[in-house]
Amino acid sequence: MSGIQHVPPRSGQQFTITHGDYTAVITELGATLRKLTYQGHDVIVPWNADQPVPCTNGELLIPFPNRIQNGTYTFEDRTYTLPIDEHERHTAIHGYGYRSFWKLETADEQSTTLSWRVPGIVGYPFNLYVTTTYSLKDDGLHIEVTAQNLDNVDAPWALAIHPWIANGFDGFGDEIDAQNAQCRVTIPARTHVKVDDDLIPQGTEPVEGTKYDLRKPTALTGQPFDDAWTDVEHDSHGLTTASFERPDGMRVRLGGDRTITSFQMCTGTGFAPEKHPSGVAIEPQTAYANAFNSGEDLIVLKPGSSAKTSMFISAEFGF
């Protein structure tokens, strides 16, 4: 284009951090985790910085994860209407933080912090200031998200991160599903969330005796999955940890602190080949789908208060 000397990638500036065996790349667009490697191997499915994010890869889902039925919700006796952006299911999906360019606050070799002041969004007019810090340590990637309510009214809040954990295979279509079936997943949760055809929750059920019992390492032969699990188990340090074991000998662990109350997992089965990541999405969440309506695990931010969630992703070979 004549007269333009240089333009950044469509996902904005790229912030690369490194420590030991790990390297991560975070984008200005959405404070999105675009790439994470361990000993040179992809831990998550990366994507081209100059192309649209292919399948929510690595995005932060704020101020709500997953879907809101019909794009409407009632909070403290007032009804709000959000734009419909998943038309086939008539839902609002995955919030708005991923659509905006965030502001760089601090950066060094091992960490970066970006911020987002929530604009006047139709259907979410609440005045929040959000910061996200990505930092690499010996034990992997740590992600800390803090939301502060600058308003004089309560605000609803929930979040997740949406990494596609790489299965170590670079393929397309049904071949990806076959590779996923050779992987094993552990999700430490006692309850499965039942959904309707639009993936809106319709109650819960115990995982005991069903294909949804993933409390021990389980081969992904029962796919497809696009499901949430709740009643998650936290250890003595307050952490909940899911794991993904690959045929190449890598095990990926991810989870978060006590604010993480559920996991969503999507195998991508049936996705168009060009949009089917070579892996499985495993998403730590503070609340599952339609929380703005159900109130289930919803965080209510009082004026002047803050909410903080800490998450992590780590990898190892030879487990």
N, C-alpha and C positions, 0 to 999 in steps of 0.2 A: 504494500500500500504506500503510495507516494507520500513522502514527507515524514513518515514515522520511522525513527531510527531504531527504537526498541520498545517492545511492549512485553509485560510479564505474561506468564502462562495464564490461561483462563481461570485457573484455581488460585491465582495471585502469587505472592511471594512464597518461596519454599524455605522452611526453616529446618535445617538438618542438625540433629544432635547425635553424639556418639559417646559410648562408654564401654570399655572392655570389648566383649564379643557382640555388642548391640549397636545398631544404627537405626534411627527413626527419622522420618520426614513428615513435617506437619505443614499444612497449607494455610494461607491467609484466609481463604474461603472456608468459612465454617469451623475454623480451628480443627480441621479434619486430619485424622491420622492416615496419610497416604501410603506410607511404607514402613515396615518394621522388619529388620533382618537380624538373624542370630548366626554367627559364624559364617556370614555370607549367604545364608539360606533364608528365603522368604518365610516369615512367620504368619503374615497376613497377605491376602491377595492384593498386590499393588495395582496402581492404575496410572495412566498417562496424565501428567499435570496439565496438558493443553487440551484435554478432552473432558466432556462432562463426566461426573462421577457415575460409574456404570450401574451400580446397584446398592446405593447408600453406603458403599465401602468406607469404613472407618469414620463415618460421620457421627457427631454428637447430636443426639435427638433431644432437643430442648425447645420449649418448656414442657413438652410431653412426648413420650415415645409411642410408637405404634399408632393405632387408629382411634379417632373419635367418631362415633356413629353419627351419620348424617351431618357431620361438621357442626353440630350444635351441642351445647352443654349448659347446665344451670349451676351456678356457683353462688352460694350465699344469697339465694332468692332472686338472682338476676340471670337472665338467659343471654348467652353470647352465640354468635354465628360466625364460623370460620369458613374460609374459602374451601370448596371441595377440590382436592387435587389427586384423589384416587377415584376416577369417575366410574370405573366398572363396579366398585363397591360402595360408591357414594359416601366416601369418608374423607376426613382431613387426616393426614398422616405425617408423623415424624417431626412435628413442630416446625420451627422457623429459623433456628440458629444456623443451620447448614446453608441457608440461602444468602447469608450476609458475609461481607468481608469484615474480619475482626481486626482489632488494633493490637499491634505488637507492644507489649509492656516491657518485658525484659527478655534477654536471650544470652546464653553462653554456650560453651561447648556441649554441656550435658543437659541443659534444660531450656525451655522457652515458655513464656506466659503470654497469653493473648486475652483480650477483653471484648465484650459485646454489651453495649447499652441497648436494651430492647426498645425498638422504635414503636411508634403508635400503630400497632398491628390491628387490623379489623378482627374483632373477636378475641383479642388478647391485648387489652390496652394498659396492662399493668407495667409499672415503671421499675424494671429490674436492671441491675448491673451484674454481669456474669463474668467471671474470670476462670480460665482453664490453664493449668500448668502441666506440661509434659516433662518428665525428668527420667533419665536413665541412670540406673545403679547396677551394682553387681548382680542383683537378683531380677533385673529386667526393667520394664517400662512402668512408671507410676503416673497416674492421671488424677489430678485433683480439680474438681469443679466446685466453685462457690458462687451462690446466687444471693445477692443482697436486695431486699425490698426497699426501694427509695420512695415508695408511695405512701399515702395516708390511709390505704385500705388493704385488706388481706389479699394475697395473690396465690392462686394454685400453681403447683410446681411439681414436676417429675422429670426424670432424665434416664437416658441409656446411652451406651456407645455401641456402634454397629460394625464391628470388624468381621470380615470374612476370613476365617482361619484357613490358611492355605493347606491343601492336602498333599503337597509335594509333586503334583502332576499338572502338566500344562496341556490341557486338552479341551474338548468341546462337547456339548450335548450329553448324550447318554453315557459317553465314556467317563465324564465327570462323576455321574451318579455311581457308576461301577467302582471308581476309585474311592468315593466317599464310603461305600459299603465295606471297604477294607480298613476303614478307620474305626477307632473306638472312642466313645464319648462317655464322660461322667458328669452328671448334673445332680448335685446333692440336694434334692428337693422331694418332699413327700406328697405333693399335690400337683395334679395336672389341671390346666384351665381348659374347659370345654368351650367351643366356639360354634357360631352358626356359619352359613355359607359365605358371609362377608367378613369372617374372622373376628367377629365381635363376641366377647365372652358371654357365656350362658351358664355360668356356674362352674363348680370345680368337682374333682373326683380324686380319691386316693390313687397313687400310682401302683400300689401293691397289686401284683398279679396281672399287670397290663404291659403293653409294649412301651409305655411311658415311664417305666421304672428304670431309671438310668443312674441309680445311686451307686452302682458298681460299673467298672468299665464295660461298655456294651457296644458290639459291632453295629454299625448303622445299616443293618439289613432291613430294618423296619421302616425305612423312609417310604414316602415323603414325610417330612416334618415341617410344619410352620406353626409352632406351638409355644406356649408359655408354661413354665413350671413355677410354683410358689411354695410357701412354707419351706424355704431353703434353710439348710443347716449352716451355722456359723461355728468356727472353732473357738478355742479359749482366748484367742487374740481378737476375736470379733470378726474374722474374715470368712467369707464364703468363696469356694473355689470350684469352678468347673474345669474339666480337662479334655483335651483332644489329642489322641495318639495316632500317629501316621505310620504308614508302611515303611517309610524310610528311617524310622527310629527316632523321630522327633516327637516329644510331648510338649504341648502348649498348655499352660495353665492361665486362667483368667478369672477375675471376680472382683470383689470389693469388700467394703466395710459393712457395718450393720445397716446402713441405709439401703443396701442392695437387698431387695426382698424377693426378687424373681429373676429368672433367665428366660429369654426367648431364643429358640433355635430354629433356623430355616436351612434346609438342604438345597433349596433352589430347584428342586425337581419340577420339570415342566416349564422352566424358564426358557425363553428363546436362546439358542446356542450362543449367540454373540453377547448375551447379557447374563450368561450362567457362569458365575465365578468358579474357579477351580478350588472349591473348598466348601466350608459350612459356616454360616453366620451363627455365632454364639454371643448373645448380648446381655451383659449384666444390666439390670433395670432397678430403679427405685419403685416403679409401679408398672403394671402391665396394661394392655389395651383398654381404652375407654375409661381410664381412671378419672378424668374430669367429670364424667357422668356418674360413675359408680361410687367414687370417693375411696375406692379400695387402695390402701397404701399411699394415698395422695398426701403430699406435703403442703401444708398451709403456711405460707410465709406471712408473719405479722409485720406491720409497718416497722421499719428500722431493723428487722431481724435478718439473719443469714442462715443458709443451709449449705452444708459442705458434704460432698461425696468423694471418697477416694476409691479408685479402681486400679487394677494392675494387669499386665500381660507378661508372662515369662516363658522361656523355652529351655529345653535341654535335650541332649541326645543320649541314647543308651540307657533308657529307663528300665 
